[in-house]
Amino acid sequence: MKKIEERLARLEELAERIKENDLPLEDAVAVFEEGIKLAKGLERDLARIEGKVELLMNQPESEEEKPELGLFDDDSGA
């Protein structure tokens, strides 16, 4: 799998290519299809990275601390 930066650069190339007025319809559809696949893959990767960052941000600083999951408010009355 290519790096995110490489795939993003390819997506930008495809975006520029599809703007070409002389691009045949079949080629435009192929470019569009490749772009959609890249965009969806990048979206999944970014969501995965975002999840990792959230986990890291909620990690306790010491072993005694528990991570805050934000599932329940302190005022829940339970």
N, CA, C and O of each residue as an XYZ file, in Angstrom:
312
protein
N       0.839     -1.184      0.000
C       0.000      0.000      0.000
C       0.882      1.245      0.000
O       1.879      1.314      0.719
N       0.509      2.207     -0.800
C       1.271      3.446     -0.887
C       1.013      4.303      0.352
O       0.009      4.149      1.047
N       1.938      5.193      0.595
C       1.779      6.127      1.701
C       0.612      7.068      1.420
O       0.231      7.289      0.270
N       0.063      7.608      2.484
C      -1.063      8.529      2.356
C      -0.692      9.712      1.465
O      -1.489     10.130      0.625
N       0.498     10.245      1.643
C       0.924     11.395      0.865
C       0.962     11.081     -0.629
O       0.571     11.907     -1.454
N       1.433      9.883     -0.972
C       1.508      9.484     -2.379
C       0.116      9.328     -2.973
O      -0.131      9.743     -4.105
N      -0.791      8.729     -2.210
C      -2.156      8.547     -2.705
C      -2.880      9.878     -2.827
O      -3.666     10.074     -3.754
N      -2.624     10.791     -1.904
C      -3.233     12.118     -1.972
C      -2.719     12.876     -3.193
O      -3.487     13.556     -3.874
N      -1.432     12.760     -3.468
C      -0.857     13.402     -4.654
C      -1.484     12.814     -5.927
O      -1.783     13.548     -6.868
N      -1.678     11.503     -5.951
C      -2.311     10.867     -7.118
C      -3.747     11.363     -7.281
O      -4.195     11.610     -8.401
N      -4.464     11.507     -6.176
C      -5.836     12.003     -6.218
C      -5.874     13.423     -6.788
O      -6.773     13.763     -7.557
N      -4.903     14.242     -6.409
C      -4.823     15.604     -6.943
C      -4.541     15.582     -8.450
O      -5.097     16.384     -9.201
N      -3.672     14.655     -8.889
C      -3.397     14.508    -10.316
C      -4.664     14.134    -11.076
O      -4.948     14.676    -12.144
N      -5.421     13.196    -10.503
C      -6.658     12.760    -11.146
C      -7.669     13.900    -11.213
O      -8.381     14.043    -12.207
N      -7.734     14.708    -10.165
C      -8.659     15.845    -10.146
C      -8.313     16.829    -11.259
O      -9.205     17.375    -11.908
N      -7.032     17.052    -11.476
C      -6.616     17.960    -12.551
C      -6.899     17.339    -13.918
O      -7.322     18.025    -14.849
N      -6.664     16.051    -14.022
C      -6.847     15.380    -15.311
C      -8.312     15.374    -15.738
O      -8.618     15.542    -16.918
N      -9.209     15.181    -14.786
C     -10.627     15.093    -15.150
C     -11.184     16.445    -15.590
O     -12.248     16.507    -16.205
N     -10.470     17.524    -15.277
C     -10.889     18.863    -15.702
C     -10.542     19.151    -17.155
O     -11.013     20.136    -17.724
N      -9.716     18.292    -17.761
C      -9.298     18.501    -19.145
C     -10.496     18.393    -20.082
O     -11.273     17.441    -20.008
N     -10.633     19.377    -20.959
C     -11.769     19.399    -21.890
C     -11.694     18.319    -22.955
O     -12.729     17.865    -23.442
N     -10.492     17.899    -23.326
C     -10.344     16.934    -24.409
C     -10.260     15.486    -23.924
O      -9.914     14.595    -24.700
N     -10.568     15.247    -22.669
C     -10.514     13.894    -22.114
C     -11.727     13.094    -22.600
O     -12.868     13.483    -22.350
N     -11.482     11.976    -23.294
C     -12.605     11.157    -23.767
C     -13.445     10.633    -22.595
O     -12.938     10.445    -21.489
N     -14.719     10.405    -22.854
C     -15.649     10.006    -21.811
C     -15.201      8.729    -21.094
O     -15.256      8.661    -19.866
N     -14.766      7.737    -21.834
C     -14.320      6.480    -21.216
C     -13.141      6.720    -20.270
O     -13.086      6.147    -19.183
N     -12.211      7.558    -20.684
C     -11.067      7.882    -19.837
C     -11.511      8.673    -18.609
O     -11.000      8.462    -17.509
N     -12.460      9.580    -18.803
C     -12.969     10.375    -17.679
C     -13.628      9.471    -16.634
O     -13.460      9.673    -15.431
N     -14.370      8.485    -17.104
C     -15.021      7.553    -16.176
C     -13.966      6.733    -15.425
O     -14.102      6.499    -14.224
N     -12.929      6.302    -16.121
C     -11.858      5.540    -15.470
C     -11.125      6.395    -14.442
O     -10.808      5.918    -13.352
N     -10.855      7.646    -14.778
C     -10.195      8.565    -13.850
C     -11.077      8.798    -12.635
O     -10.602      8.783    -11.500
N     -12.369      9.015    -12.881
C     -13.319      9.229    -11.796
C     -13.371      8.009    -10.875
O     -13.357      8.155     -9.653
N     -13.430      6.820    -11.449
C     -13.486      5.587    -10.658
C     -12.235      5.427     -9.791
O     -12.337      5.087     -8.612
N     -11.072      5.667    -10.363
C      -9.836      5.578     -9.587
C      -9.826      6.611     -8.463
O      -9.393      6.326     -7.346
N     -10.309      7.816     -8.775
C     -10.358      8.866     -7.768
C     -11.279      8.525     -6.605
O     -10.945      8.778     -5.448
N     -12.434      7.953     -6.911
C     -13.373      7.562     -5.855
C     -12.760      6.487     -4.967
O     -12.876      6.555     -3.744
N     -12.115      5.506     -5.566
C     -11.475      4.443     -4.782
C     -10.390      5.013     -3.878
O     -10.294      4.650     -2.706
N      -9.576      5.908     -4.428
C      -8.529      6.539     -3.617
C      -9.128      7.353     -2.480
O      -8.658      7.277     -1.345
N     -10.166      8.132     -2.779
C     -10.787      8.987     -1.765
C     -11.377      8.151     -0.636
O     -11.220      8.492      0.537
N     -12.050      7.064     -0.978
C     -12.640      6.209      0.059
C     -11.559      5.543      0.905
O     -11.703      5.437      2.123
N     -10.488      5.100      0.275
C      -9.382      4.494      1.017
C      -8.719      5.498      1.949
O      -8.400      5.179      3.094
N      -8.514      6.708      1.452
C      -7.923      7.759      2.286
C      -8.839      8.112      3.452
O      -8.372      8.346      4.566
N     -10.130      8.149      3.197
C     -11.089      8.451      4.262
C     -11.029      7.392      5.371
O     -11.059      7.722      6.556
N     -10.945      6.128      4.975
C     -10.827      5.043      5.973
C      -9.531      5.178      6.769
O      -9.529      5.039      7.992
N      -8.441      5.445      6.076
C      -7.149      5.590      6.753
C      -7.157      6.764      7.724
O      -6.651      6.652      8.840
N      -7.723      7.878      7.306
C      -7.779      9.051      8.184
C      -8.664      8.795      9.405
O      -8.351      9.259     10.501
N      -9.755      8.068      9.227
C     -10.613      7.728     10.364
C      -9.858      6.836     11.347
O      -9.985      6.994     12.561
N      -9.074      5.901     10.817
C      -8.283      5.007     11.659
C      -7.226      5.806     12.441
O      -7.017      5.579     13.632
N      -6.577      6.730     11.756
C      -5.563      7.565     12.406
C      -6.206      8.443     13.467
O      -5.656      8.610     14.556
N      -7.359      9.000     13.156
C      -8.072      9.839     14.125
C      -8.407      9.035     15.384
O      -8.291      9.544     16.499
N      -8.822      7.785     15.202
C      -9.114      6.917     16.343
C      -7.883      6.685     17.202
O      -7.973      6.693     18.429
N      -6.742      6.480     16.574
C      -5.499      6.280     17.317
C      -5.126      7.531     18.106
O      -4.701      7.448     19.258
N      -5.290      8.692     17.469
C      -4.967      9.946     18.143
C      -5.872     10.137     19.360
O      -5.403     10.549     20.421
N      -7.160      9.842     19.213
C      -8.081      9.970     20.337
C      -7.672      9.042     21.482
O      -7.713      9.434     22.648
N      -7.278      7.815     21.148
C      -6.822      6.888     22.191
C      -5.582      7.420     22.896
O      -5.475      7.347     24.121
N      -4.657      7.949     22.127
C      -3.432      8.479     22.719
C      -3.718      9.693     23.600
O      -3.103      9.859     24.654
N      -4.641     10.529     23.172
C      -4.980     11.720     23.949
C      -5.669     11.353     25.265
O      -5.568     12.094     26.242
N      -6.361     10.228     25.298
C      -7.081      9.810     26.500
C      -6.278      8.851     27.373
O      -6.770      8.392     28.404
N      -5.051      8.547     26.972
C      -4.217      7.642     27.770
C      -3.867      8.303     29.093
O      -3.599      9.503     29.139
N      -3.867      7.526     30.168
C      -3.464      8.098     31.456
C      -1.978      8.461     31.445
O      -1.168      7.810     30.784
N      -1.644      9.508     32.187
C      -0.244      9.921     32.250
C       0.560      9.003     33.162
O       1.766      8.839     32.977
N      -0.108      8.403     34.145
C       0.566      7.446     35.024
C      -0.304      6.200     35.127
O      -1.463      6.201     34.712
N       0.264      5.151     35.679
C      -0.469      3.893     35.779
C      -1.662      3.991     36.722
O      -2.614      3.223     36.583
N      -1.633      4.920     37.681
C      -2.725      5.055     38.638
C      -3.950      5.718     38.019
O      -5.076      5.469     38.450
N      -3.737      6.553     37.019
C      -4.838      7.264     36.383
C      -5.577      6.334     35.436
O      -4.977      5.474     34.793
N      -6.877      6.519     35.362
C      -7.681      5.764     34.415
C      -8.039      6.694     33.262
O      -8.245      7.888     33.478
N      -8.117      6.172     32.046
C      -8.481      7.030     30.919
C      -9.932      7.475     31.015
O     -10.787      6.725     31.488
N     -10.208      8.692     30.569
C     -11.570      9.198     30.534
C     -12.186      8.778     29.210
O     -11.725      9.173     28.139
N     -13.229      7.975     29.300
C     -13.868      7.494     28.079
C     -15.009      8.393     27.644
O     -15.460      8.321     26.500
N     -15.480      9.241     28.551
C     -16.566     10.150     28.200
C     -17.892      9.453     28.000
O     -18.776      9.984     27.330
N     -18.045      8.267     28.574
C     -19.282      7.536     28.403
C     -20.379      8.001     29.347
O     -21.556      8.012     28.988
N     -19.987      8.382     30.547
C     -20.965      8.777     31.546
C     -20.520     10.083     32.179
O     -19.333     10.283     32.441
N     -21.464     10.961     32.422
C     -21.168     12.191     33.136
C     -21.090     11.894     34.615
O     -21.688     10.931     35.094
N     -20.343     12.729     35.351
C     -20.244     12.574     36.807
C     -21.582     12.854     37.471
O     -21.818     12.373     38.580
N     -22.461     13.609     36.840
C     -23.746     13.975     37.404
C     -24.852     13.008     37.026
O     -26.022     13.392     37.017
N     -24.512     11.752     36.711
C     -25.523     10.807     36.234
C     -26.474     10.366     37.317
O     -27.555      9.862     37.013
N     -26.105     10.538     38.583
C     -26.988     10.174     39.677
C     -27.043      8.694     39.938
O     -27.879      8.247     40.724
N     -26.191      7.918     39.316
C     -26.213      6.469     39.498
C     -25.368      6.041     40.668
O     -25.277      4.849     40.961
